[in-house]
Amino acid sequence: MNHTAHALTVAGVAGLEGLHLTVEHAGSRMDAVIAAPHAAELPLPGTWLQGGEIVMTSGALLGTEPEAWAGYMGELAQLGAAGLILGIGPRAPLREVPDFLVDLAREHDLPLLSAPATTAFPHITKSIIARQVEAERVTVQDSFALQVRLTRIVARGGTVDALLQEWQRSTGEHAGVFDRVGRLLGKNPGLPAAAAEAIATRVRADPPALGRCKGVAVGGTPATMAVSPFAGETTVRGYLARCESGLSMADLAVPTLLSLLALEFERRWFLDEPERRRRAQRLARLLTLDDDTRARAFLRGLGVSASTLWGVVVEATSQTHAEVLLDDLAVVLGTPLLRVHEGLVEGLATQDPKRLLQEYGVDAPVGVGTAVSPAGAARTLRQARAALETSKRIGALVGFVDGAAHEFLLRVADNEYLTAFADAVLAPIDATANGDVLLETLHTWLAENRSVEACALRLGVHRHTIRNRVHRLTQITGRSLDNVDAQTEFWLALKARGFRD
């Protein structure tokens, strides 16, 4: 049971009206919260305790020997009992509380109370339960009142900061709100800046999944911060970090706070719609400019001084996911050129986006185009779309390789398929004497644009030797090396074998 402002403690039990209980030893645990009352006459109560109970006994089976009580008190302390109420009186085994029992309570720091013969254990049990029920009623009432106040703030257009300030005033909890990429969007005065930065780093590196809460130990705060995601539909929108106070009232109200934060994010999304349309229009306009001077001037007008652009295309899993990606990529890639087009999130990054996207951990197929000047924006986006198709198949970010389609194909194809393909194409040469020499000659001849002279110079042999080897290759493979299809297959097979220029 969590601590609440209204929870019944051992001190509260001692002060219950009409019970006439006496505190024989208080120690340091009188503020321990009572989970339940438990009356039992057993020599060892361990199997019936779960922790937090206030135990009642007359000691009928323990007698007056200190040894028996020593084992009993030790087990109570070990199992986390909140305290012990000893029934005393003329008809009880103990007419008064013996000194050795007070010493044992002091040794185990266990609160010890005594009940007179006029106070029956059932009466104590009823009084404790009635007080606990009342405490829970007040807790629920206070939590509901807090939820109403928070809802009223949102309904009146209040900010995230206003929500968190009311949260701190009502619960005493330091709290902050972060977006998916770790930006601090609001906090109450109790959250230190160092703690906010540490939480932002954790959110970026290891974000908790929807429906999960992670504890983050942060310097500068009195306790561990609990980081909980909140969502729009099924996609995480942001994170609430709070220094848990242990108040049941706060725990009951947290789901409402998370829902209101999600609602606030949705409201912001609709308010930002004009800006998103402007971003999409700017991107569409840039894609029509094929003159570098005009394209650069257009970017400067947007406050973008980059001379190189990279196309980025991401396949969102839903409309909500696309909305989230638009906001996230604007921050991650630092670009105002983004849009949702034909179900895809498209953008132009002003720096190489591969590392940034990998650190962000985008959980969807991603294609990246090559680096181009501003006039090549349309081309790099087309390349990114082509790379996206391969990314969907292999489940990883794929970057297009411009001017070397074979490298692009080799990078994304299955290794077993490549090996089988190379073996099938080059098998006749492999089976021939001096096949390794013929393979080297074929690779060099293709790399030198089928120039016999350049190939001979590079290999250090006579040009007639090269002509003879090319003729030999034609005979072995049964294919004309003047045929473009044959050249392409041989080139890809050689690259798959590891031949490099």
Buried (B, 14 or more C-beta within 10 A) or exposed (E): BBBBBBBBBBBBBBEBEEBEBBBBBBBEBBEBBBBBBBBEBBBBBEEEBEEBBBBBBBBEBBEEEBEBBBEBBBBBBEBEBBBBBBBBBEEBBBEEBBEBBEBBBBBBEBBBBBBEEEBBBEBBBEBBBEBBEEBBEBBEEBBBEBBEBBBEBBEEEBEBBBBBBBBBEBBEBBBBBBBBBBBBBBBBEBBBEEBBBBBBEBBBEEBBEEEEBBEBEBEEBEBEBBBBBBBBEEBBBBBBBBBBBBBBBBBBBBEBBBBBBBBBBBEEBEEBEEEBEEBBEBBEBBBEBEEBEBBBEBBEEBEBEBEBBBBBBBBBEEEBBBBBBBBBBBBBBBBBBBBBBEEBBBBBBBBEBBEBBEEBEBEBBBBBBBBBBBBBBBBBBBBBBBBBBBBBEEEEBBBBBBEEEBEBBBBBBEEEEBEEBBEEBBBBBBEBEEBEBBBBBBBBBBBBEEBBEBBBBBBEBEBEBBEEBBEBBBEBBEBEBEEEEBBEBBBBBBBBBEBEE
